[in-house]
């Protein structure tokens, strides 16, 4: 038996080893009964050559045998490989530590398995899944190594492409998460996933959003028809684009430009929707400012024309009234003429306000006591307040608060705001006016206990032609705000339905 095996080449020796390995029973090698035919060994060699890359090396790693498959994949001729070690195939991909561990394993008589990238003669790279089996002598020391390799280049290429695709998807997701508000819903619109930007702008956590639909963000600005058309579009498998105003958890509003993409199944029916949104809140605010400016421009043109038309007859009326006033013999007529002149002056002031809208000018400021001004205006409106069962309270810390102002214009502002407060309480209530000098700022608050102003209307207060009154024209508050601005002041409004409204005015105080 030994003579037969020794007459075969190394691959036949290995093939015989494989056969012997399959014939172990109860730990006893039944070699006496084994009859290996040369034909069978050659058949095994042929099968290995067709399917496997085989090489045999001596204890020092010098190649002593390669099969045809090895020659084919390495692009080296057999005589170029024999007598060399596997460094000839080193691709430079694996670190030295990799090969040290490999040799440490097989040098100790253990089988090594792993994946290796080799370099062919033409410079191309190929991957092989490798098993290296040490053959041991009677001293349990390796006297040769058989390497069995399988070409896995196609698999590794596919794996690399998959990793590249996954990285690309990951990069795209990262870019979306950084720049866009993303949500995924099922076919019924139930939220299944949202990104961090969605949670950040909506102020809801993922846990609060999961399992809900987007009605949780409904700001009630858009009609039911708006959302019906949206759903009608995406259910048909079409992409929908538009602008939506949403409501965050804290009650604030934000605008998003939205693109909703349906994902379709094999039947062409949506099985989920991807929503990509961009925050356009600042842009919408800018649009509102521009729209307001357009309104103001229109009001300015109207005001200039109205003021001009009013002033012409006023000049004539005033002239004749002053002429008649020269007759001092009739005391009753003198009293009527005085009233007429006072009213003419009031109309003239109103015309002046129109001119402020048409062409704002700096207020003519004088040092005045704001407490005195407020008391004066309150006294004029106390009778009207009592008739409507409204109690007016005036609270002030300092008895005198000096301020540089245009007295008549500030009287108009206070008259307008106090009168509005009284009218906001048709069933009666309490109007509180507070004034104080704090850190060189005059702070005035006019607070009613009336019906309040809805939050969605609050931001429009002061715009031309916007009013919450049945018979208002929306110009009174706009003129008042303009006057405060001309005094380098600011107005802040707080309101809550059925709890009242507060107008907070801040003006620069008189420097001491």
C-alpha positions, 0 to 999 in steps of 0.5 A, a space after each residue: 500500500 505504501 509503495 502504491 501511494 508513494 508512486 503518486 504525485 502529492 495531490 493524489 497523496 492528499 486525495 488518498 488522505 481524504 478517503 482514509 479520513 472517511 474510513 475511520 470507525 470506532 477510532 481504529 483505522 482499517 487500513 488492512 481492508 483498504 484497496 485504493 485504486 489508481 483510477 479512483 484517486 485520479 477521479 478525485 484529483 480531477 474533481 478537485 482541479 475543477 472546483 478547488 485551488 490546491 497548493 502544497 508547500 514544505 514546512 518552510 512554506 516553499 511551494 512544491 505543488 499547484 494544480 491547474 486551477 491555481 495556475 489559472 487564477 494566479 496567472 503564473 505558470 507552474 514553473 514560476 510558482 514551484 520553489 517560491 513561497 506565497 509572498 509572490 501573491 501578496 496583494 499588500 492588503 493584509 498587515 504582517 500581523 495577519 500572516 504571523 497569526 496564520 503561521 503561528 496556527 498551522 505551525 502548531 499543527 492546527 488547521 487555519 481558515 480565513 479569507 485572503 486577497 491575492 494579487 495575480 501576475 497581471 496585477 489584478 486582485 482576487 479573493 480566496 476562501 482558504 483552508 490550510 491543513 498541516 500534515 504531521 510526522 510521527 513527532 507531530 511536527 508539520 512536514 508539509 501543508 495543503 492549501 485548499 482555496 475557493 474563488 470568492 472574488 465575485 462574492 467579495 465584489 458584490 459585498 463591496 458594492 453592497 457596502 458602498 450602496 449601504 454607505 451611500 444610503 446612510 450618507 443620503 439619510 444623514 444629509 436628509 436628517 441634517 437638512 430636512 424634516 422626515 417622517 414615514 407613515 403606513 398606508 393609513 397615514 399612521 406615523 411609523 418613523 420620524 427623524 430628529 429634526 421632526 421631533 425638534 420642530 414639532 416638540 413631540 418625542 418619537 414615543 408621542 408621535 409613533 402610532 398617531 397621524 399628522 392631525 396631531 399637528 393640525 393648526 386649523 388654518 387649512 380647510 378639510 377640503 385641503 387635506 382631502 385633495 392631498 390624500 386624493 393625490 397620494 392615494 393615487 400614487 402621485 407625489 404631492 407638494 405644498 405648504 402647510 402650517 403646523 402647530 407644535 406641542 407648545 402651541 406655536 405655529 410653524 410653516 413647512 414646504 412639504 413633499 409626500 412620496 408614495 411607495 408602491 407595491 407590485 399592484 401599484 398601490 401605496 404601502 407607505 408614504 415618505 414625507 420630506 419637509 423644509 422649515 419655511 417659517 421665516 420666509 412666511 414671516 417675511 412674506 407677511 411683513 411685505 404684505 403688511 407693507 403693501 397694505 400700509 402703502 395703500 393706506 398711505 396713498 388713501 390717507 394722503 388723499 383723504 387728509 387733503 380733501 378734509 383740510 380744504 373745507 376745514 380751512 374755509 369753515 375755520 375762517 368763517 367761524 373766526 370771522 363770526 367770533 368777532 361779534 362778541 354781543 351774542 354770548 350764546 353764539 360765541 359758545 357755539 362758535 367755540 364748540 365748532 372751533 374745538 371740533 374743527 381742531 379735532 377733525 384737523 388732528 384726525 387729518 394730521 393722523 392720516 398724514 402720519 400714515 401717508 408720510 410719517 414725521 418725527 413727533 414734536 416732543 416736550 417734557 410732560 407728566 405721563 401720570 397727568 396725561 393718563 388722568 386727563 384721558 381717564 376723566 374723559 372716559 369715566 362717564 362712558 365706562 360707568 354706563 357700561 358697568 365698567 370700573 376703571 382703576 388707575 395704579 401708579 407708583 410715582 406721582 410724577 413721571 416725566 417723559 419727552 412726548 407729544 402730549 396730544 398724540 399720546 392722549 389719542 393713543 391712550 384714548 383709543 386703547 382705553 376706549 377699546 378696553 371698555 368696549 371689550 366688556 359689554 357685560 361690564 368688568 374692570 379696566 386696570 391701568 398701571 404706570 411705572 418708571 422702571 430702569 429709566 423706562 416708562 411702562 404702561 399697561 392697559 388691562 381689561 377683563 373682556 372677551 379676549 382675542 384669539 391667538 390666530 388673530 393676535 398677530 394681525 392686530 395693528 394691521 390696516 383694515 384688520 379689526 375685531 369690532 363689528 363697525 371698526 375699520 382697523 385704522 385706530 390701532 395702526 395709528 396708535 402703534 405708529 405714534 408709539 413708534 414715533 416716540 421710540 417706544 414699543 407695544 406688546 399685546 397679551 390676550 387669552 379668550 374670555 380672560 381679557 387683553 393687556 396692551 403693554 407700552 414701553 416708552 423711554 423715560 426722562 433721563 435724570 
